[in-house]
Amino acid sequence: SYSARSDLGGGVLLTLCHPFDYLRWFFGKVSSVLASDGRNGGLEIDVEDTADVILNFKSGVLGNVHLDYLEQPSEHNMRIIGEKGVIYWDNSNGLVKWYQEPLKKWNEIRLSDEFDRNEMYLSEMKHFLSCMSKHNQPICNLDDGVENLRIVLGAKESAKKGRLVNIL
């Protein structure tokens, strides 16, 4: 498929770039990136199958994103570490946990038994069609895509040159 071929825009950085989107939504613009990538898994593909990216946000937040085609079973999660606790999210089951340092206590929210993951995709398609037919503004616009691509291309440049790349 396209994800395994450089001539079709594949590789983990371009294919699995969604964390860059939601991290920007949480923490704002990314000012620079430092990345390392490689073909580490013995897959017969001509693109990177693994990448680690450090994101420096304009707000001062530092982020670390690991992407790979290799992990079995695959995981997709996020941890936000702050002075007063930790927030953890697991995409596979929708679990959100947070630790409050002052209270020394974990709290959690689980998805409802009625949650249907397919509804997210159906809602996304309905929103897209609404934007096309009714000219509604998309939730995720072209500027979001441009910013995400700027991060990916900066990460690719950083991995190639072995240095920090400013993207603002």
Secondary structure, 3 states (H helix, E strand, C coil): CHHHCHHHCCCHHHHCCHHHHHHHHHHCCEEEEEEEEECCCCCCCCCCCEEEEEEEECCCCEEEEEEECCCCCCCCEEEEEECCEEEEEECCCCCEEEEECCCCEEEEECCCCCCCHHHHHHHHHHHHHHHHHHCCCCCCCHHHHHHHHHHHHHHHHHHHHCCCEECC
